[in-house]
């Protein structure tokens, strides 16, 4: 991509300004609201489909899906890049988990509320993870980086998209924003280095599934760490919803 039209400007403004601002404003109204995961999973999946599909439709005007990095690689190459990015992403999550006690970081209660606990929730979360892998990568790696790289250079395009990507996850708190921004940077590097969006999309989905349904308790900062008490509201809500306290 070498030119930006009015539609591209509007799309970039939506991705880089409107959505982050909306995410920040929205969080103020969610702090004292009881959040039930299943409706959130469903509405988030619909939003991600619209987001990814819209960016694909707008970006494909410049040269088809290939303009957004939808480029097929040899299967072995795709598998190697996907595995490497997934392992790298898990290493990032583990590093943030290890450093958290040293800096007094804690997890946002809202993030704990949204973790799947039942088999039904885990199945729905897996579907949401796949949707997020496609939708968010199309929007913030495939489209945003491809549009901004000719103007800012690949490094700054990747840095800006990763920073905004982190802000979009404001519901995870300050620590979660930083963690997600670093993960976004890793996926952006994978996109630029591999020349294809497929490895970041697949790795993104795999990381969400693993971090949300398998390794959440090992990768998140434990409740009560750093002298911070367990969030009683979250625990009580989870106990009431599922008949057991969080973590059992």
C-alpha positions in Angstrom: 0.0 0.0 0.0 1.4 3.4 -1.0 -1.7 5.7 -0.8 -4.3 6.4 1.8 -7.8 7.4 0.7 -10.6 9.0 2.8 -12.0 5.6 3.7 -8.6 4.5 4.9 -8.2 7.7 7.0 -11.6 7.0 8.6 -10.7 3.4 9.3 -7.4 4.3 10.9 -9.1 7.0 13.0 -11.6 4.4 14.2 -8.9 1.8 15.0 -6.3 4.1 16.5 -8.5 6.7 18.3 -12.2 5.9 18.5 -12.0 2.3 19.7 -9.2 3.0 22.3 -11.1 6.0 23.7 -14.4 4.0 23.8 -12.6 1.2 25.7 -11.2 3.6 28.3 -14.6 5.3 28.8 -16.5 2.1 28.9 -14.4 0.6 31.7 -15.6 3.4 34.0 -19.1 2.0 33.8 -18.2 -1.7 34.2 -16.3 -1.5 37.5 -19.4 -1.9 39.6 -21.4 -4.0 37.3 -21.8 -7.8 37.6 -20.3 -9.3 34.4 -21.5 -12.6 33.1 -19.0 -14.2 30.7 -21.3 -15.8 28.1 -23.0 -12.6 26.9 -19.6 -10.8 26.8 -18.1 -13.6 24.8 -21.0 -13.5 22.3 -21.0 -9.7 21.9 -17.2 -9.6 21.6 -17.2 -12.3 18.9 -19.7 -10.3 16.9 -17.6 -7.1 17.3 -14.5 -8.9 16.2 -16.1 -10.4 13.1 -17.3 -6.9 12.1 -13.8 -5.4 12.9 -11.8 -7.9 11.0 -14.2 -8.2 8.1 -14.4 -4.4 7.8 -10.6 -4.0 7.8 -10.3 -6.9 5.3 -12.9 -5.3 3.0 -11.3 -1.8 3.2 -7.7 -3.1 2.9 -8.4 -5.5 0.0 -9.2 -2.5 -2.2 -5.5 -1.9 -2.5 -4.6 -5.3 -3.9 -6.7 -8.0 -2.6 -6.2 -10.0 0.7 -2.5 -10.1 -0.1 -2.3 -6.4 0.7 -3.0 -7.2 4.3 -0.6 -10.1 4.5 -3.0 -12.9 3.7 -0.2 -14.8 1.9 0.2 -18.5 2.0 3.5 -19.9 3.2 4.7 -23.5 2.9 3.0 -25.6 5.6 6.2 -26.3 7.4 7.1 -22.7 7.5 3.7 -21.6 8.8 3.9 -24.3 11.5 7.4 -23.2 12.5 6.5 -19.6 12.7 3.2 -20.3 14.6 5.0 -22.5 17.1 7.7 -20.0 17.6 5.3 -17.1 18.2 3.2 -19.2 20.5 6.1 -20.2 22.6 7.4 -16.7 22.6 4.0 -15.4 23.6 3.9 -17.8 26.5 7.4 -16.7 27.6 6.2 -13.1 27.6 3.2 -14.0 29.8 5.4 -16.0 32.1 7.9 -13.1 32.4 5.1 -10.7 33.3 3.9 -13.2 35.9 7.4 -13.5 37.4 8.1 -9.7 37.4 4.7 -8.8 38.9 5.5 -9.4 42.5 8.7 -7.4 42.2 6.9 -4.3 41.1 3.7 -4.8 43.1 1.5 -5.4 40.0 -1.9 -7.0 40.3 -4.6 -8.3 38.0 -7.8 -6.4 37.3 -10.8 -7.9 39.0 -12.7 -7.6 35.7 -10.2 -9.9 34.0 -10.8 -12.5 36.6 -14.6 -12.2 36.2 -14.2 -12.9 32.5 -12.2 -16.1 32.7 -14.1 -19.2 31.7 -14.8 -21.7 34.6 -17.4 -24.2 33.3 -17.1 -26.5 30.3 -19.7 -24.4 28.4 -17.8 -21.2 29.1 -14.5 -22.8 28.0 -16.0 -23.9 24.7 -17.4 -20.4 24.1 -14.1 -18.8 25.0 -12.3 -21.1 22.6 -14.6 -19.9 19.8 -14.0 -16.3 20.9 -10.2 -16.9 20.9 -10.3 -18.1 17.3 -12.4 -15.1 16.3 -10.0 -12.7 18.1 -7.0 -14.3 16.4 -8.5 -13.5 13.0 -10.3 -10.2 13.7 -7.6 -8.5 15.8 -4.8 -9.5 13.6 -6.5 -8.4 10.5 -7.2 -5.0 12.1 -4.1 -4.2 14.1 -1.4 -6.1 12.2 -2.6 -6.8 8.7 -4.4 -3.5 8.1 -2.9 -1.0 10.4 0.8 -1.9 9.9 0.4 -2.3 6.2 -1.2 1.1 5.9 1.2 3.0 8.2 4.5 1.3 7.3 4.9 3.4 4.1 4.4 6.5 6.1 6.1 5.8 9.4 8.4 2.9 8.6 7.7 -0.7 9.7 9.1 -0.2 13.2 7.0 2.8 14.2 3.9 1.3 12.5 4.3 -1.8 14.6 5.0 0.2 17.7 2.0 2.4 17.3 -0.3 -0.5 16.5 1.0 -2.5 19.5 0.5 0.4 21.9 -3.1 0.9 20.8 -3.7 -2.8 20.9 -2.6 -2.7 24.5 -4.9 0.2 25.4 -7.8 -1.8 23.9 -7.3 -4.3 26.7 -7.7 -1.7 29.4 -10.2 -4.0 31.2 -7.1 -6.0 32.2 -5.7 -3.0 34.1 -2.4 -1.2 33.7 -0.4 -4.4 34.0 -2.6 -6.1 31.4 -2.2 -3.1 29.0 1.6 -3.4 29.1 1.5 -7.2 28.8 -0.9 -7.1 25.8 1.2 -4.3 24.1 4.3 -6.5 24.3 2.5 -9.5 23.0 1.2 -7.2 20.2 4.8 -6.2 19.4 5.8 -9.9 19.2 3.0 -10.7 16.8 3.8 -7.6 14.8 7.4 -8.7 14.5 6.2 -12.2 13.4 4.0 -10.6 10.7 6.8 -8.4 9.3 9.5 -11.1 9.6 7.5 -13.9 8.1 5.8 -11.8 5.5 2.4 -13.5 6.2 -0.4 -12.8 8.6 -1.2 -16.5 9.0 1.4 -17.2 11.7 0.3 -14.3 14.0 -3.4 -15.2 13.5 -2.8 -18.8 14.4 -0.5 -18.0 17.3 -2.8 -15.3 18.6 -5.7 -17.8 18.8 -3.5 -20.5 20.4 -2.3 -18.0 23.0 -5.8 -16.9 23.9 -7.0 -20.5 24.2 -4.0 -21.6 26.3 -3.9 -18.5 28.5 -7.7 -18.4 29.1 -8.6 -22.1 29.4 -5.5 -24.0 30.4 -2.8 -21.9 32.0 -4.7 -18.9 33.4 -4.0 -19.7 37.0 -0.3 -20.2 36.3 0.2 -17.1 34.1 -1.9 -14.6 36.0 -0.7 -12.8 39.1 -2.3 -14.7 42.0 -5.1 -13.0 43.9 -3.6 -11.9 47.3 -0.1 -11.5 45.9 2.0 -8.5 46.9 0.0 -8.1 50.1 -3.1 -7.2 48.1 -6.2 -9.0 49.4 -8.3 -11.2 47.2 -11.1 -9.3 45.4 -14.1 -10.4 47.6 -16.7 -9.1 45.1 -15.2 -11.2 42.3 -15.0 -14.3 44.5 -18.5 -13.9 45.8 -19.9 -13.4 42.4 -18.1 -16.4 41.0 -19.2 -18.5 44.0 -22.8 -17.5 43.4 -22.7 -18.1 39.7 -21.0 -21.5 39.7 -21.5 -22.7 43.2 -17.8 -22.6 44.1 -15.2 -19.9 44.8 -12.8 -18.8 42.1 -9.9 -21.1 41.6 -11.5 -24.4 42.6 
